[in-house]
Amino acid sequence: MKNEANRQLEKGEFFKNSATFLKEFEPIYVEYLSSLCLSYDSAISKDEAKAIALSIYQNLFKCDININGVREDLLIKMRQDGVMIGFLISRSMFYLIENYIDFTKKRGIAPQVELLISCISRFINIIEGEVSTKLSASIGEFDVQFNQLPVVSHTIIETFQQIKDEGKRVQFLNLYQGVPISCSADIIAIEGESVTFKTERLQEIAMKLDGQAFIIKDDHFSKHIKADSVYSNFITNTVTLNNFIYLLNMPALQRESVRVHPNIVATVYLHQFGGCETSGRLYDLSMHGLGVLSSQNNGIFLGAKVFVSFDLSTAQEESADKIEVEAEVINIIQYKDSYRYCMRIFPDIQTSEKIVHYINQREKEIIQNLEDELKEYII
């Protein structure tokens, strides 16, 4: 009891002296950890990831009993073991410590790093502990309840029939070179496992080029749906789909802003602390992040802070804008002979304006390319 009391006194002292930092840093931490969660568990939605991150941050300085309760909730929500959860939290805590030290330096405040690390260590140790009896029991109860759920008789096709009978519509979403193409559609006919929709031509050509169609969840469908595009009629503006399956999530909906693919070969340089440099090709770009394809990995790791530089221009512009921006690696996708580094960027106002200008121009080009593709089918 004495040790626990002492720990709470230490937590209270740190919280009192660092209240301003903790309040200001909360949304930054939530955004950072939710991005990590999404990169490791694609089944989690952005809202769920943010709720997890907020729960961790708000319970970091609470007593052990409360932290144990948070841990059990995390294991259920993240569907991961304690070690993986601890790994993700550890990365986010390094980020917290780094920002805390920067904050104290800028404000001229004496840092209480040892107290902060003590609180964090205790939190992580509890999170990484064995699954409690209470959690095991709750999971067992969940399994029983799940097995007793009534079998849902309505298939996807039957639900489409219901939507058609009610005169309702579905909402399609496709990405074309990173640009979202979305519109509503009417159900025209249902034959066996195939469904014919009437939609706009731009949506239809996006489906045809992709070979797939995606339907956003709504009041009738609790999950997003993917289907194969099997036939398009650009005279009647109809498309026939089949092989409908549910999706756990739709990454395109989780994007904060449009992420375009460049039509130029832009060499990107990733400058790491310590003098190491990695070069690659710009894969995509948004207001909040960018992707780089590279055959190199000079010690780049998840969570690494890098300085990014590259020249950016559209096909219609002769001059190029020099982009220099701080970034953080939030995901690394390894292919057979290369890597894709996914980074969150932190541009200043001037750099943001350059990126916005490029994205707007590139988005117009991509839509025009899609319209040009459409002309090939309607002439």
Secondary structure, 3 states (H helix, E strand, C coil): CHHHHHHHHHHHHHHHHCHHHHHHHHHHHHHHHHHHHHHHCCCCCHHHHHHHHHHHHHHCCCCHHHHHHHHHHHHHHHCCCHHHHHHHHHHHHHHHHHHHHHHHHHHCCCCCHHHHHHHHHHHHHHHCCCCCHHHHHHHHHHHHHHHCCCCCCCCHHHHHHHHHHHCCEEEEEEEECCEEEEEEEEEEEEECCEEEEECCHHHHHHHHHHCEEEECCCCCCCCEEEEEEEEEECCCCEEEEEEEEEECCCHHHHCCCCCECCCCCCEEEEEECCCCEEEEEEEEECCCEEEEEECCCCCCCCCCEEEEEEEECCCCCCCCEEEEEEEEEEEEEECCCCEEEEEEEECCHHHHHHHHHHHHHHHHHHHHHHHHHHHHHHC
